[in-house]
């Protein structure tokens, strides 16, 4: 696999075919894409009204994590509006977010989710037609976590297609495009990164225009701990996964971050406490004090070869002193 | 060494399910056994809280007669904390962000919990 083939350049054929067919039929329902991260696209009358993926922050995450809307206000608006299917209206009515801003955020979340689906792998596509009302029982809720965004956004399939491929193509321009949900990002060297961060900060202070660009760069650098993917950082920041992935690819090209390999240096798995006794995690009541004591001393010697110093809550040696005192 | 196997299992879980940010295996008394956590999360505290939460949930399940406990899910504004029992003596705590797919997590953890149980008990037998 060459470096440039790390990431898809086009929407998976199955997704395109299904979208085109349902759009022509002016169908309503959801297209479920199973894969990693996978996701779904909601259609209403052949137009796309929403897309969600575990690989991209939804409108809620974008608005809450970025601090644009406070959690308490969000919950209040949800309780007031959601039962009547008027959550989006309620958000705007309460002045929590402007109508145009909400539309932009929902649209960004939609394109971002489709980008995340396309940048990952899609194994299977399934069309789930919307259950029509009128049958016994209540009409089925539209699928997904954020069906309320359907009241706000409505775009043509062709535009979703074009926007997604534009994003994929832009990402493919980098020598090594970062895979948003797969590649774990690690800062190359603390010193180099903090210098870059400081430089970005200075530039931001000196020239206000640079602040926004410097901001995301600095934030991505600060959060690249070797465990997080671009997707994880996007959720933490409440930013789209696409801009974060582009910024990460740029940092990678600049040599400021590397693609983290598991089981390397700090920020990784911390095997803090080697089992300190050969007994099960909770020693059975049947274990005699002697057996426990004997086992604990071997367990302790095992801990010393773990890099992390033993600051655990259990200090078994205390038992030793009591034994010697008796 | 079983410690490494444990760590490999919980790290593998994070690789397979998008949205998991941290995971830890602890004994039901709150002692940490292995952790895969970010720098901001104190794994010892997570282990202690998860043990307390699991204990409460187990009692609640017993008192309310709803059958055996499957998992406890704490749903927050910014994500989830999910605790699974591992046998009778241990637990698996998983933290995730808003994007975490709970259904997929439950699917993945079914077999994982059994493997963790084997690993934890295997050392003793």
Interface residues (C-beta under 8 A of the other chain):
Chain A: X36 X37 X53 X54 X55 X56 X57 X58 X60 X61 X64 X65 X71 X74 X75 X181 X225 X227 X228 X231 X232 X235 X236 X262 X266 X267 X268 X269 X270 X271 X272 X273 X274 X275 X278 X279 X280 X281 X282 X312 X313 X314
Chain B: X1 X2 X3 X4 X6 X7 X10 X11 X15 X18 X19 X21 X26 X27 X28 X29 X31 X32 X33 X34 X35 X36 X37 X38 X39 X43 X44 X77 X78 X89 X90 X97 X98 X99 X100 X101 X104 X120 X121 X123 X124
